[in-house]
Structure formats: C-alpha cells, structure tokens
Amino acid sequence: MFLTLFGGLALFLYGMQAMADGLQKAAGDRMRRILEVLTGIPLIGVVVGAFVTAIIQSSSATTVMVVGFVNAGLMTLKQAVGVIMGANIGTTITAQIIAFKITQFIFPLIALGFGINFLGKSRATKYLGQVLLGFGILFLGMDTMSQAMRPLSENQTFIAMMQDFGHRPLLGLLVGLGATAILQSSSATTGIMIALASANLLSIEAALPMLLGTNIGTCITAVLASIGTSLTAKRAALAHVLFNVIGSVIFLLFLEQFRLAVDLLPGDMARQIANAHTLFNVANTLLFLPLINLFVSFVIKLAPGKEEIIIKGPVYLDERMLGTPAIALSLATKELVRMANLAHQMVVEAMEAFLQKDERKVEWVYEHEDLVDELADQITAYLAKLSQGEMNPVLSKKHTGLLHSVTDIERIGDHAENIAEMALARIQENLPFSDLALEEINALSSLVRETYLQAINCLQHDSVEEAKKTLALEKRIDTLEKELRRNHISRLNTGKCFPGSGVVYLDIVSNLERIGDHSNNIGQIILGEH
C-alpha cells in the first residue's frame, strides 16, 4: 500500500512539474518581464502575482523571483508584498484543478499529450503536449493515491489520528507545515489532502488547520532563497512569512467561523478543501492589502538597518537640461560613472563567485547585468537627444567620447557575466583547480580591477594624469596575461591541468584581459579629448 501511495505521490509531483515546465517554456521570459514591469501599484501587483503563479503553478517560484528582483533593485519592498499576496491566491488554482473528478479522461489525456508532444513540429505545439501530458500524469497520481489510501478507511488508528487533527488544530497546522516544507510545494500537500478526502479519510474540520499549515510551510523556499541577499530582499522573504503566519493565526482563532463559511460553498469534500484554500488566501489578502503601508513599516522595524539601494534606471539624466549641453553632458557623465561602478561590482561578485564557488553571487551578477544594459540604453538615448542640438567642438568631442565609453562599460558588464558563467561551470561540474592556478587568476583579477577603477576615476574627474595611469596599468595586464598563458601551457604539457578546468581558466583570463582593454579605451578617450 505504501509503495503504491508513494508511487502515486511521485506521479503527482512529476505531472505537476511537467505541466508547470510546459507552461513556463510557453511563456518564456514574459512572466519575469510582467512581474518586473506591472507591479507599481499594490493592487496591480496582487493581480499580476496571482496571474503569474497560476501560469507557472508555483507560488514558491514566484516568490523566489520576487526576492531576486528586490535584491537586484528592480522592485521595492512594497511592490514585492503585493506580488506575494497575489502569488498566494494564484497557487490555489492548482487545488481547484485537481479537485475535479476526471478519472475516465486520464489515459486519453496522457495519450493526447504524448502524441502532440512527440509529433508536434513547432515549440508551442510541443509545449501544449507537455502541459496535457503533465496534466494527465498529475490526475493519474491523484487517482493512484486515492486508491492506495482506501484500505486505510478500515484502519481505526489512522481514522482516529485524522479525526484528532480536527480536535487539535495546532497539531494539524504543524503537520501541514512540515509536509509542505519537506515537499517544497503547498499544492502537493493540498493534493494529498484532496486524495485523503476522496477516500473519505479526511473531514473538513481536520483539513482546515492542515491547509493553514501548508501556507506557512511554503515560505521555506523563499527564506532559503533570501540567504546571502540584500537586506531588502531578506525583508521581502520576512514579509512572506509574516503574511502567512499572521493570517493563519487569525484564521486558527476563528476556525469554526471559517468552517461555516466553507460549508456555504458548493461541492463535495475535495472541492471544499480547494475552496477553503482559495477562501483563506483571498480573505487574507483583502485583510492585509488596505494596511500594506503599515505592514511594510512593521517588516522594516523587525529587520532594521540601512543599505545602499541600487536604483533601477537613471538617477541623474534630466531632459530639461538638454538645452544646456554643458550641464547635460555633466549629468550624463555622472550617470555613466554610476553605471561603471555597478559594472565594477559585477566584476568583483563574479570573481568571488568563481574563487569561493558561491552560486548566489552568480545569480547576483545575472540580475544586475540587466540594470547595466538598461542604463546603457538610457544614457545612449539621452546623448542621442542631446546631439540634435548645437554643441561647440569641445563639447561635441566630449559627447562622442561618452558614447564610446558607454559601449566599453556595457561590454565590461558582459565580460563579468561571462566570468559568472565560468564560475557556475566550475560549481556544477566540480572542476578541480590547483592553488597556483587560483592564485594566478586572483592576481590578474586584482590588477584588472585596479586598472578599471583607475579608468572610472579618469572618467569621473576628466583627468589626463589618471588616464595615463590607466594606460600604464593596462600594459602590466597584457604582460601578466601572456605569462599566465605560458604557465598554463606548461601545466598542460606536464599533465598537471585537467582539460575542462583549462578551458575555464583560459576563458576567465581572456575575459579579464578584455576588461583591461576596455579600461584602456576609456583612458584613451580622455586623452583624446585634451
């Protein structure tokens, strides 16, 4: 019986994952873009959070994305709270779907999904097939779990334990919390509960506290995702926990009234569990949404502290100054220096990700690369508008230099991303590196960062002396880079270097050398203006 039960659970989880993967692939990166762009107003954030979660079938995945956006400065804490509220509503769609009784359609669905996925020509068609296949396997798992648990209806010990959850709601809440934390999915726990209800083993009185526990248990994923992130990202994860814990405690205190409200809704026991899941999350959101400013303030008080917040988009660009080219160019330079410092931090994080084998730093680089690209686009657009007016030869030369510098700094951000990819390869493939190889890479990285900071200084202060220092440092980079390549070839010839590690080593050396070249370009631009 237990093997059949766990087999059914495996089918259910696999089907849910296959369905979610198909939906996510069909949506592409659009869900991330929707989350990033359409969350300015809390109510809209709730709607967007619900919609995105309904599509990707995972409130945990949505919340992890939100934590990432907050960490990257793409979303404020207030926006994040709205999306988190919506994500809790969106995840109840899964429970509503699996509450349907479509046993007779399970195998036709699996056959249809497999056929479409196998024979489909376009990606969209294949994704549709994957969704249908996952949908069918999900229901097959549900049916298998229900059938496996039917013998338990004659087990008085198990029946007494299930009934005990109704009499001891706190115990039921802890069971729901623990199961969800282990399975990493409130939908999976709810699916098991619906399977129990379908086998007449779970009453609504016992199910309600367990449902409240699933909402707390699902916070574990976001909490884990917030480890090593910014203070604001940690606050977003804390807000998720508090939102669910406070709501669950309130509903636990009014459990009888909650049960009466669920009884008013139509449907069998399986549908009532799904309805209770939806009712709790909708009511909890309606309770918190009008108080969102107070709630955010409360979260900040619980997690006090200050940190430098990287603001999305330009800070200094002012189109009102376009009529005064000298001031406009000064503002563009400030924005470019800000962009350059962000790209420098990307290089630092990418190298630390490689040397420390820290995957969280890789994610940080990926998230901030979008910010650098956006700033490059905004600065270029601003300078393009400025070029439509008249400028004297000196300002015109400065204008051209800034345009070239934007490209160089954007490319430095790209090289940082490349290094982060190499760091990820080292982590995932467990590539071995000798202490000497790591020391060499670290030495080159330190020299490159020094050179790039020198380039930022000469750009910020429009200094010929700083520019000359940049060029001198870049020559040292070229010399060291050649030395490292010779050392690498020597290790390769003597069999001291693992081939896969050698490829990564050369890629990192090459990307660091290119950062030095772009730093040199910035110095040359400053020298050319004088």
C-alpha positions as CSV (number, residue, x, y, z in Angstrom):
1,M,0.0,0.0,0.0
2,F,2.7,2.5,1.0
3,L,4.7,1.8,-2.2
4,T,1.6,2.5,-4.2
5,L,0.9,5.6,-2.2
6,F,4.5,7.0,-2.7
7,G,4.4,5.9,-6.4
8,G,1.2,7.9,-6.8
9,L,2.8,10.9,-5.0
10,A,5.8,10.6,-7.4
11,L,3.4,10.6,-10.4
12,F,1.5,13.6,-9.0
13,L,4.7,15.6,-8.4
14,Y,6.1,14.7,-11.7
15,G,2.9,15.6,-13.5
16,M,2.7,18.9,-11.7
17,Q,6.3,19.7,-12.6
18,A,5.9,18.7,-16.3
19,M,2.7,20.8,-16.6
20,A,4.5,23.8,-14.9
21,D,7.6,23.4,-17.1
22,G,5.4,23.3,-20.3
23,L,3.6,26.5,-19.2
24,Q,6.8,28.2,-18.2
25,K,8.5,27.3,-21.5
26,A,5.5,28.5,-23.5
27,A,5.5,31.8,-21.5
28,G,9.3,32.2,-21.9
29,D,10.8,35.2,-20.1
30,R,7.5,37.1,-20.4
31,M,6.4,36.1,-16.8
32,R,9.6,37.7,-15.4
33,R,9.0,40.8,-17.5
34,I,5.4,41.1,-16.4
35,L,6.5,40.8,-12.8
36,E,9.2,43.5,-13.3
37,V,7.1,46.0,-15.2
38,L,3.5,45.7,-14.0
39,T,3.8,45.9,-10.2
40,G,3.9,49.6,-9.5
41,I,0.5,49.7,-7.7
42,P,-0.1,47.1,-4.9
43,L,-3.5,46.1,-6.2
44,I,-2.0,45.5,-9.7
45,G,0.9,43.7,-8.0
46,V,-1.7,41.3,-6.4
47,V,-3.3,40.6,-9.8
48,V,0.0,40.1,-11.5
49,G,1.3,37.8,-8.7
50,A,-1.9,35.7,-9.0
51,F,-1.7,35.6,-12.8
52,V,2.0,34.7,-13.0
53,T,1.6,32.0,-10.2
54,A,-1.4,30.5,-11.9
55,I,0.6,30.2,-15.1
56,I,3.9,28.8,-13.6
57,Q,2.0,26.7,-11.0
58,S,4.2,27.6,-8.1
59,S,3.9,30.4,-5.5
60,S,7.4,29.4,-4.3
61,A,8.8,30.1,-7.8
62,T,7.1,33.4,-8.0
63,T,8.3,34.5,-4.5
64,V,11.8,33.4,-5.3
65,M,11.7,35.6,-8.4
66,V,10.4,38.5,-6.3
67,V,13.2,38.1,-3.8
68,G,15.6,38.1,-6.8
69,F,14.1,41.3,-8.2
70,V,14.2,43.0,-4.8
71,N,17.8,42.0,-4.4
72,A,18.6,43.5,-7.8
73,G,16.8,46.7,-7.1
74,L,14.2,46.1,-9.8
75,M,11.3,46.0,-7.2
76,T,10.6,47.8,-4.0
77,L,9.5,46.1,-0.8
78,K,6.0,47.4,-1.1
79,Q,5.7,46.1,-4.7
80,A,7.1,42.8,-3.5
81,V,4.5,42.4,-0.8
82,G,1.6,43.0,-3.3
83,V,3.0,40.3,-5.6
84,I,3.5,37.9,-2.7
85,M,-0.2,38.3,-1.7
86,G,-1.2,37.6,-5.3
87,A,1.1,34.6,-5.5
88,N,-0.7,33.0,-2.6
89,I,-4.0,33.4,-4.4
90,G,-2.6,32.1,-7.7
91,T,-1.3,28.9,-6.2
92,T,-4.9,27.9,-5.2
93,I,-5.7,27.4,-8.9
94,T,-3.8,24.1,-8.7
95,A,-6.1,22.8,-5.9
96,Q,-9.2,23.9,-7.8
97,I,-8.0,21.9,-10.9
98,I,-7.2,18.7,-9.1
99,A,-10.5,18.8,-7.2
100,F,-12.2,17.9,-10.5
101,K,-13.1,14.2,-10.9
102,I,-11.9,13.3,-14.4
103,T,-10.8,9.7,-13.8
104,Q,-12.3,8.5,-17.1
105,F,-10.3,11.1,-19.1
106,I,-6.8,10.4,-17.5
107,F,-5.4,8.0,-20.1
108,P,-6.9,9.8,-23.1
109,L,-5.2,13.0,-21.8
110,I,-1.9,11.2,-21.4
111,A,-2.1,9.7,-24.9
112,L,-3.2,13.0,-26.4
113,G,-0.4,14.9,-24.6
114,F,2.2,12.4,-25.6
115,G,1.1,12.4,-29.2
116,I,1.1,16.2,-29.5
117,N,4.5,16.5,-27.8
118,F,6.0,13.7,-29.9
119,L,4.6,14.7,-33.3
120,G,4.4,18.4,-32.9
121,K,6.5,20.5,-35.2
122,S,6.6,23.9,-33.5
123,R,7.8,24.6,-30.0
124,A,4.4,25.9,-29.0
125,T,2.7,22.7,-30.0
126,K,5.3,20.6,-28.2
127,Y,4.8,22.7,-25.0
128,L,1.0,22.2,-25.3
129,G,1.6,18.5,-25.5
130,Q,3.8,18.6,-22.4
131,V,1.1,20.5,-20.5
132,L,-1.6,18.0,-21.4
133,L,0.8,15.1,-20.6
134,G,1.7,16.5,-17.2
135,F,-2.0,17.2,-16.6
136,G,-2.9,13.6,-17.2
137,I,0.0,12.2,-15.1
138,L,-1.0,14.6,-12.3
139,F,-4.5,13.2,-12.2
140,L,-3.2,9.6,-12.5
141,G,-1.1,10.3,-9.4
142,M,-4.1,11.7,-7.6
143,D,-6.2,8.6,-8.5
144,T,-3.4,6.2,-7.5
145,M,-3.0,7.9,-4.1
146,S,-6.8,7.8,-3.5
147,Q,-6.9,4.1,-4.4
148,A,-3.9,3.3,-2.3
149,M,-5.4,5.0,0.8
150,R,-8.8,3.4,0.6
151,P,-7.7,0.4,2.8
152,L,-7.0,2.9,5.5
153,S,-10.7,3.6,5.8
154,E,-10.8,0.3,7.8
155,N,-7.8,1.2,10.0
156,Q,-9.2,2.7,13.2
157,T,-5.9,4.0,14.4
158,F,-5.4,6.1,11.2
159,I,-9.1,7.3,11.3
160,A,-8.6,8.4,14.9
161,M,-5.4,10.2,14.0
162,M,-7.2,12.1,11.2
163,Q,-10.1,13.0,13.5
164,D,-7.6,14.2,16.1
165,F,-6.4,16.9,13.7
166,G,-10.0,18.3,13.9
167,H,-9.9,18.3,17.7
168,R,-6.3,19.5,18.0
169,P,-6.0,22.2,15.2
170,L,-2.5,23.2,16.2
171,L,-1.2,19.7,15.6
172,G,-3.0,19.7,12.2
173,L,-1.3,23.0,11.4
174,L,2.1,21.6,12.2
175,V,1.5,18.5,10.1
176,G,0.6,20.7,7.1
177,L,3.6,22.9,7.7
178,G,6.0,20.0,8.0
179,A,4.7,18.2,4.9
180,T,4.9,21.3,2.8
181,A,8.4,22.2,4.0
182,I,9.5,18.7,3.0
183,L,7.7,18.5,-0.3
184,Q,8.6,22.2,-1.1
185,S,5.1,22.6,-2.5
186,S,1.8,23.6,-0.9
187,S,0.0,22.3,-4.0
188,A,1.5,18.8,-3.4
189,T,0.3,18.8,0.2
190,T,-3.1,20.0,-0.8
191,G,-3.2,17.3,-3.4
192,I,-2.5,14.6,-0.8
193,M,-5.3,16.1,1.4
194,I,-7.7,16.0,-1.6
195,A,-6.7,12.4,-2.2
196,L,-7.4,11.6,1.5
197,A,-10.8,13.4,1.2
198,S,-11.6,11.4,-1.9
199,A,-11.0,8.2,0.1
200,N,-13.3,9.5,2.9
201,L,-10.4,9.7,5.3
202,L,-10.3,13.4,5.9
203,S,-13.0,15.7,7.3
204,I,-13.2,19.4,6.6
205,E,-12.6,20.0,10.3
206,A,-9.3,18.2,10.2
207,A,-8.4,19.6,6.7
208,L,-8.7,23.3,7.6
209,P,-5.8,23.6,10.1
210,M,-3.6,21.5,7.8
211,L,-4.4,23.9,5.0
212,L,-3.3,26.8,7.2
213,G,0.0,25.0,7.9
214,T,0.6,24.5,4.1
215,N,0.6,28.3,3.7
216,I,3.3,28.7,6.3
217,G,5.4,25.7,5.0
218,T,5.6,27.2,1.5
219,C,7.6,30.1,2.9
220,I,10.6,27.9,3.5
221,T,11.7,28.2,-0.2
222,A,11.7,32.0,-0.2
223,V,13.5,32.1,3.1
224,L,16.3,29.8,1.7
225,A,16.4,32.0,-1.5
226,S,17.0,35.1,0.6
227,I,20.1,33.8,2.3
228,G,23.1,35.9,1.2
229,T,20.9,38.5,-0.4
230,S,20.4,42.2,0.4
231,L,18.6,43.5,3.4
232,T,15.6,44.5,1.3
233,A,15.4,41.0,-0.2
234,K,15.5,39.5,3.3
235,R,12.7,41.8,4.3
236,A,10.7,40.5,1.3
237,A,11.1,36.9,2.5
238,L,10.2,38.0,6.0
239,A,7.1,39.7,4.7
240,H,6.1,36.5,3.0
241,V,6.5,34.6,6.3
242,L,4.6,37.2,8.4
243,F,1.8,37.5,5.9
244,N,1.1,33.7,6.0
245,V,1.8,33.2,9.7
246,I,-0.4,36.2,10.9
247,G,-3.2,35.2,8.5
248,S,-3.0,31.5,9.7
249,V,-3.1,32.5,13.4
250,I,-6.1,34.7,12.8
251,F,-8.0,32.0,10.9
252,L,-7.0,29.4,13.5
253,L,-8.6,31.6,16.2
254,F,-11.8,31.8,14.2
255,L,-11.7,28.2,12.9
256,E,-15.3,27.5,13.5
257,Q,-16.4,30.6,11.6
258,F,-14.0,29.6,8.8
259,R,-15.6,26.1,8.6
260,L,-19.1,27.6,8.5
261,A,-18.1,29.9,5.6
262,V,-16.6,26.9,3.7
263,D,-19.8,24.9,4.3
264,L,-21.8,27.7,2.5
265,L,-19.8,27.0,-0.7
266,P,-21.0,24.1,-3.0
267,G,-19.1,20.9,-3.8
268,D,-18.0,17.6,-2.4
269,M,-15.3,17.2,0.2
270,A,-12.4,17.5,-2.3
271,R,-13.9,20.7,-3.7
272,Q,-14.5,22.1,-0.2
273,I,-10.8,21.7,0.6
274,A,-9.9,23.5,-2.7
275,N,-12.5,26.2,-1.9
276,A,-11.1,26.6,1.7
277,H,-7.6,27.1,0.3
278,T,-8.8,29.8,-2.1
279,L,-11.1,31.5,0.5
280,F,-8.2,31.8,3.1
281,N,-5.8,33.3,0.7
282,V,-8.3,35.8,-0.9
283,A,-9.6,36.8,2.6
284,N,-6.1,37.2,3.9
285,T,-5.1,39.4,1.0
286,L,-8.3,41.6,1.4
287,L,-7.3,41.9,5.1
288,F,-3.7,43.0,4.5
289,L,-4.0,45.0,1.3
290,P,-5.6,48.2,2.8
291,L,-2.9,48.0,5.5
292,I,0.1,47.4,3.2
293,N,1.9,50.6,4.2
294,L,1.6,49.7,7.9
295,F,2.6,46.1,7.2
296,V,5.7,47.2,5.2
297,S,6.7,49.6,8.1
298,F,6.3,46.7,10.6
299,V,8.5,44.4,8.5
300,I,11.2,47.2,8.3
301,K,11.1,47.6,12.1
302,L,11.5,43.8,12.6
303,A,14.5,43.9,10.2
304,P,16.1,47.3,10.8
305,G,19.2,48.6,9.1
306,K,20.4,50.6,6.2
307,E,21.9,49.6,2.9
308,E,22.8,51.2,-0.4
309,I,19.9,50.6,-2.7
310,I,20.7,50.2,-6.4
311,I,18.0,52.2,-8.1
312,K,16.7,50.9,-11.4
313,G,17.0,53.3,-14.3
314,P,18.9,56.6,-14.5
315,V,19.2,58.9,-11.5
316,Y,21.0,62.0,-13.0
317,L,19.6,62.3,-16.5
318,D,17.3,65.3,-16.8
319,E,15.8,66.1,-20.2
320,R,15.1,69.7,-19.1
321,M,18.9,70.3,-19.3
322,L,19.2,69.2,-22.9
323,G,19.0,72.8,-23.9
324,T,22.2,73.4,-22.0
325,P,24.7,70.9,-23.4
326,A,27.5,71.5,-20.9
327,I,25.2,70.7,-18.0
328,A,23.6,67.8,-19.9
329,L,27.0,66.3,-20.6
330,S,28.0,66.6,-16.9
331,L,24.8,64.8,-15.9
332,A,25.4,62.1,-18.5
333,T,29.0,61.7,-17.1
334,K,27.6,61.2,-13.6
335,E,25.2,58.6,-14.8
336,L,27.9,56.8,-16.7
337,V,30.2,56.8,-13.6
338,R,27.3,55.3,-11.7
339,M,26.9,52.6,-14.4
340,A,30.7,52.0,-14.4
341,N,30.7,51.4,-10.6
342,L,27.8,48.9,-10.9
343,A,29.7,47.1,-13.7
344,H,32.8,47.1,-11.4
345,Q,30.8,45.5,-8.6
346,M,29.6,42.8,-11.1
347,V,33.3,42.0,-11.8
348,V,34.0,41.7,-8.1
349,E,31.0,39.5,-7.5
350,A,31.7,37.3,-10.5
351,M,35.3,36.7,-9.4
352,E,34.2,36.0,-5.8
353,A,31.6,33.6,-7.2
354,F,34.4,31.7,-9.0
355,L,37.0,31.7,-6.3
356,Q,34.6,30.9,-3.5
357,K,32.3,28.7,-5.5
358,D,29.3,30.8,-4.5
359,E,26.3,30.3,-6.7
360,R,24.3,33.1,-5.1
361,K,26.9,35.6,-6.3
362,V,26.4,34.2,-9.8
363,E,22.7,35.0,-9.6
364,W,23.5,38.5,-8.3
365,V,25.6,39.1,-11.4
366,Y,22.9,37.8,-13.8
367,E,20.3,40.0,-12.1
368,H,22.4,43.2,-12.2
369,E,23.5,42.7,-15.8
370,D,20.0,43.8,-16.8
371,L,20.5,47.0,-14.8
372,V,23.7,47.8,-16.6
373,D,22.1,47.2,-20.0
374,E,19.2,49.4,-19.2
375,L,21.4,52.2,-18.0
376,A,23.5,51.9,-21.2
377,D,20.3,52.2,-23.3
378,Q,19.0,55.2,-21.3
379,I,22.4,57.1,-21.4
380,T,22.7,56.4,-25.2
381,A,19.1,57.7,-25.8
382,Y,19.8,60.8,-23.7
383,L,23.0,61.5,-25.6
384,A,21.2,60.9,-28.9
385,K,18.6,63.6,-28.0
386,L,21.5,65.9,-27.0
387,S,23.1,65.5,-30.4
388,Q,20.1,67.0,-32.1
389,G,21.1,70.5,-30.7
390,E,24.1,72.5,-31.4
391,M,27.4,72.0,-29.5
392,N,30.8,73.6,-29.8
393,P,33.8,71.4,-30.9
394,V,35.0,70.7,-27.3
395,L,31.5,69.6,-26.1
396,S,31.0,67.6,-29.3
397,K,34.2,65.7,-28.7
398,K,33.2,65.1,-25.1
399,H,29.8,63.8,-26.4
400,T,31.4,61.4,-28.8
401,G,33.8,60.1,-26.1
402,L,30.9,59.4,-23.7
403,L,29.0,57.4,-26.4
404,H,32.2,55.3,-26.9
405,S,32.6,54.9,-23.1
406,V,29.0,53.7,-22.7
407,T,29.8,50.8,-25.1
408,D,33.0,50.0,-23.3
409,I,31.4,49.8,-19.9
410,E,28.5,47.8,-21.2
411,R,30.9,45.3,-22.6
412,I,32.7,45.1,-19.2
413,G,29.3,44.1,-17.7
414,D,29.1,41.4,-20.4
415,H,32.5,40.1,-19.5
416,A,31.5,40.0,-15.8
417,E,28.5,37.9,-16.8
418,N,30.8,35.6,-18.8
419,I,33.1,35.1,-15.8
420,A,29.9,34.3,-13.7
421,E,29.1,31.6,-16.3
422,M,32.5,30.1,-15.8
423,A,32.0,30.2,-12.1
424,L,28.8,28.3,-12.5
425,A,30.5,25.8,-14.7
426,R,33.2,25.3,-12.0
427,I,30.5,24.7,-9.4
428,Q,28.2,22.5,-11.4
429,E,30.9,20.3,-13.0
430,N,33.1,20.3,-9.8
431,L,36.1,21.3,-11.9
432,P,39.4,21.0,-10.0
433,F,41.9,23.9,-9.9
434,S,45.3,23.9,-8.3
435,D,46.2,26.6,-5.7
436,L,48.7,28.0,-8.1
437,A,46.1,28.4,-10.9
438,L,43.7,30.1,-8.5
439,E,46.4,32.4,-7.2
440,E,47.3,33.4,-10.8
441,I,43.7,34.2,-11.6
442,N,43.3,36.2,-8.4
443,A,46.4,38.2,-9.2
444,L,45.2,39.1,-12.7
445,S,41.8,39.9,-11.3
446,S,43.2,42.3,-8.7
447,L,45.3,44.1,-11.4
448,V,42.3,44.3,-13.7
449,R,40.1,45.8,-11.0
450,E,42.7,48.3,-10.1
451,T,43.0,49.3,-13.8
452,Y,39.3,49.6,-14.2
453,L,38.9,51.7,-11.1
454,Q,41.6,54.0,-12.4
455,A,39.6,54.3,-15.7
456,I,36.5,55.2,-13.7
457,N,38.5,57.9,-11.9
458,C,39.8,59.4,-15.1
459,L,36.3,59.4,-16.5
460,Q,34.8,61.0,-13.4
461,H,37.4,63.7,-13.0
462,D,38.2,64.1,-16.7
463,S,41.9,63.7,-15.6
464,V,44.7,63.3,-18.1
465,E,47.0,62.1,-15.3
466,E,44.6,59.4,-14.2
467,A,44.2,58.4,-17.9
468,K,47.9,57.9,-18.2
469,K,48.0,55.7,-15.1
470,T,45.2,53.6,-16.6
471,L,47.2,53.0,-19.8
472,A,50.3,52.1,-17.8
473,L,48.4,49.6,-15.7
474,E,46.8,48.0,-18.8
475,K,50.3,47.3,-20.2
476,R,51.0,45.3,-17.0
477,I,47.8,43.4,-17.6
478,D,49.0,42.4,-21.1
479,T,52.4,41.3,-19.7
480,L,50.8,39.2,-16.9
481,E,48.2,37.7,-19.2
482,K,51.0,36.4,-21.5
483,E,52.8,35.0,-18.5
484,L,49.7,33.2,-17.3
485,R,49.1,31.6,-20.7
486,R,52.7,30.3,-20.8
487,N,52.3,28.9,-17.3
488,H,49.0,27.2,-18.3
489,I,50.6,25.6,-21.4
490,S,53.4,24.3,-19.3
491,R,51.0,22.7,-16.8
492,L,49.0,21.3,-19.7
493,N,52.1,19.7,-21.3
494,T,53.1,18.1,-18.0
495,G,49.6,16.7,-17.3
496,K,49.1,18.9,-14.3
497,C,45.9,20.5,-15.7
498,F,42.5,18.9,-16.1
499,P,41.3,19.8,-19.6
500,G,37.9,21.1,-18.6
501,S,39.5,23.3,-15.9
502,G,41.9,24.5,-18.5
503,V,39.1,25.8,-20.8
504,V,37.6,27.7,-17.9
505,Y,41.0,29.1,-16.9
506,L,41.7,30.4,-20.3
507,D,38.1,31.9,-20.6
508,I,38.5,33.8,-17.4
509,V,42.0,35.1,-18.3
510,S,40.6,36.2,-21.7
511,N,37.6,38.0,-20.2
512,L,39.8,39.7,-17.6
513,E,42.2,40.8,-20.3
514,R,39.3,42.2,-22.3
515,I,38.1,44.2,-19.3
516,G,41.6,45.7,-19.2
517,D,41.3,46.6,-22.9
518,H,38.0,48.4,-22.3
519,S,39.5,50.3,-19.4
520,N,42.4,51.3,-21.7
521,N,39.8,52.5,-24.2
522,I,38.3,54.8,-21.6
523,G,41.7,56.2,-20.8
524,Q,42.5,56.8,-24.5
525,I,39.2,58.6,-24.9
526,I,40.0,61.0,-22.1
527,L,43.5,61.6,-23.5
528,G,42.0,62.3,-26.9
529,E,39.7,65.0,-25.6
530,H,42.7,67.1,-24.3
